[in-house]
Amino acid sequence: MNRSNAIQCDKCEKVFYDYDWKETQEFLRIRFRGGYWSVFGDDVEFECDICQRCLKDLIGDIIREKE
């Protein structure tokens, strides 16, 4: 997969291409480094790409709409 014109959801593994902009513009890319005593690991780098449908499945019950 050429990452320059496609993105793959790390949860459902579906591949979305640039021409499907209605989907690709709604992707959430998470990148962070675990801090000291982090449950994720001390100084470990992480990243994740999640499509809008999987994001809704994961956090739809707890997300709040900002007023």
Residue pairs with C-beta under 8 A, 6 or more apart in sequence:
1 8
1 15
5 17
5 18
6 15
6 16
6 17
6 18
7 15
7 16
7 24
7 27
7 49
8 14
8 15
8 16
8 49
9 16
9 27
9 49
9 50
9 51
9 54
10 48
10 49
10 50
11 50
11 51
11 54
11 57
11 58
12 51
12 53
12 54
14 51
16 23
16 24
16 27
16 51
17 24
18 24
23 51
23 52
26 51
26 52
27 49
27 50
27 51
27 52
28 49
28 50
28 52
28 55
29 47
29 48
29 49
30 46
30 47
30 48
30 49
30 50
31 45
31 46
31 47
32 40
32 45
32 46
32 47
33 43
33 44
33 45
33 46
34 40
34 41
34 42
34 43
34 44
34 45
34 46
35 42
35 43
36 42
36 43
38 44
40 46
50 58
